[in-house]
Amino acid sequence: MMENDIFKALADPTRRTIFEKLASSQSMNASALRNGMSISQPAMSQHLAVLRQAKLVDEERQGRFVHYRVNPDGLALIVQWVARYSTFWPDRIDALRQTLKEMDQ
């Protein structure tokens, strides 16, 4: 799984909302996820399929219901990607701090 798949999956605001709902609960079925959202059941299924393909969401059948939950390993590639660039942050923050000091004087 490449980072691009994860970025593409989370680029859509509706999928981010779905992901955030799942992240704040143990698991939910598609009907519960649709509560408060104005999307159809087929659209919800398509969004969940994209999140599953990006390995961000797992599904588990319980009787006739399918419950979805966040796959914590799905974000590992993003964490690794961000970590590669975190070495630049201290220098950038120091430069910003210096610029702000100069602006205050």
C-alpha positions as CSV (number, residue, x, y, z in Angstrom):
1,M,0.0,0.0,0.0
2,M,1.4,3.3,-1.0
3,E,1.0,6.6,0.8
4,N,-0.8,8.0,-2.3
5,D,-3.7,5.6,-1.8
6,I,-4.1,6.8,1.8
7,F,-3.8,10.5,0.8
8,K,-6.4,9.9,-1.9
9,A,-8.8,8.2,0.4
10,L,-8.5,10.9,3.0
11,A,-8.6,13.8,0.5
12,D,-12.4,13.5,0.2
13,P,-14.2,15.4,3.0
14,T,-16.9,12.8,3.3
15,R,-14.4,10.0,3.8
16,R,-12.5,12.1,6.4
17,T,-15.8,12.5,8.3
18,I,-16.5,8.8,8.1
19,F,-12.9,8.0,9.2
20,E,-13.2,10.5,12.1
21,K,-16.6,9.0,13.2
22,L,-15.0,5.5,13.2
23,A,-11.9,6.8,15.1
24,S,-14.1,8.1,17.9
25,S,-15.9,4.8,18.4
26,Q,-15.1,1.1,18.7
27,S,-17.0,0.2,15.6
28,M,-20.1,1.2,13.6
29,N,-22.3,-0.2,10.9
30,A,-23.0,1.8,7.7
31,S,-26.4,2.9,8.8
32,A,-25.0,4.3,12.0
33,L,-22.2,6.1,10.1
34,R,-24.8,7.7,7.8
35,N,-26.6,9.3,10.8
36,G,-26.2,13.1,10.5
37,M,-24.9,12.8,6.9
38,S,-26.8,13.4,3.8
39,I,-25.5,10.6,1.6
40,S,-27.2,7.5,0.2
41,Q,-26.5,4.0,1.2
42,P,-24.7,3.2,-2.1
43,A,-22.5,6.3,-1.7
44,M,-21.6,5.2,1.9
45,S,-20.7,1.8,0.6
46,Q,-18.4,3.3,-2.1
47,H,-16.7,5.6,0.5
48,L,-16.2,2.6,2.8
49,A,-14.8,0.6,-0.1
50,V,-12.2,3.3,-0.8
51,L,-11.2,3.4,2.9
52,R,-11.0,-0.4,3.0
53,Q,-8.8,-0.5,-0.1
54,A,-6.5,2.1,1.4
55,K,-6.3,-0.2,4.5
56,L,-7.6,2.5,6.7
57,V,-10.8,0.6,7.8
58,D,-11.4,-3.0,8.6
59,E,-14.8,-4.7,8.4
60,E,-16.3,-7.5,10.5
61,R,-19.5,-9.4,9.8
62,Q,-21.8,-9.9,12.8
63,G,-24.9,-11.7,11.6
64,R,-26.4,-9.7,8.8
65,F,-24.6,-6.5,9.8
66,V,-21.1,-5.4,8.8
67,H,-19.3,-3.4,11.4
68,Y,-16.4,-1.1,10.5
69,R,-13.5,0.1,12.6
70,V,-10.3,2.0,12.1
71,N,-7.3,-0.1,11.2
72,P,-4.5,1.6,13.3
73,D,-1.9,0.0,11.1
74,G,-3.4,1.8,8.1
75,L,-1.9,5.1,9.2
76,A,1.6,3.7,9.7
77,L,2.7,4.7,6.2
78,I,1.5,8.3,6.8
79,V,3.3,8.4,10.1
80,Q,6.5,7.2,8.4
81,W,6.1,9.7,5.6
82,V,5.6,12.6,8.1
83,A,8.6,11.4,10.2
84,R,10.9,11.7,7.1
85,Y,10.1,15.4,7.0
86,S,10.1,16.1,10.7
87,T,13.8,16.7,10.7
88,F,13.1,20.0,8.9
89,W,10.7,21.2,11.5
90,P,13.1,22.4,14.2
91,D,15.1,24.6,11.7
92,R,11.8,26.0,10.2
93,I,10.4,26.7,13.7
94,D,13.7,28.4,14.7
95,A,13.6,30.5,11.5
96,L,10.0,31.5,12.1
97,R,10.8,32.4,15.7
98,Q,13.7,34.6,14.5
99,T,11.5,36.3,11.9
100,L,8.8,37.0,14.4
101,K,11.4,38.5,16.8
102,E,12.7,40.7,14.0
103,M,9.2,41.8,13.1
104,D,8.5,42.8,16.8
105,Q,11.5,45.1,17.0
